[in-house]
Amino acid sequence: MKAKIQYTVDFDDIVKEVVYLLRRLPESNQILDVLSSLAGDDLNRACKEIDEYRKELSKLDMRLEDCYSILMGYQKALFATPEDTEGSEAE
């Protein structure tokens, strides 16, 4: 099961936090393992490795989506005009 978490950082540290999140992404050579298994005619192993790789890509996609959302919100706040800020305070 997946769960979203939320925490607070200083506005000036948002980009540093996204960099931290991105650096925690695993580097992967899994596709090389798949190719190696295929070259050795080990189809069962290749299928298992492909399935594991797909699961890792799903995790990667979720992390990248989170980072994208954070940076879009940061950019919106960074370039907000005073009128934008006043409108949101009235709600």
Residue pairs with C-beta under 8 A, 6 or more apart in sequence:
2 62
9 17
11 74
11 77
14 70
14 71
14 74
15 71
15 74
17 70
18 67
18 70
18 71
21 63
21 66
21 67
22 63
22 67
24 63
25 60
25 63
25 64
26 56
26 60
28 53
28 56
30 49
30 52
30 53
30 56
31 53
33 49
34 46
34 49
34 50
34 53
37 43
37 45
37 46
37 49
38 46
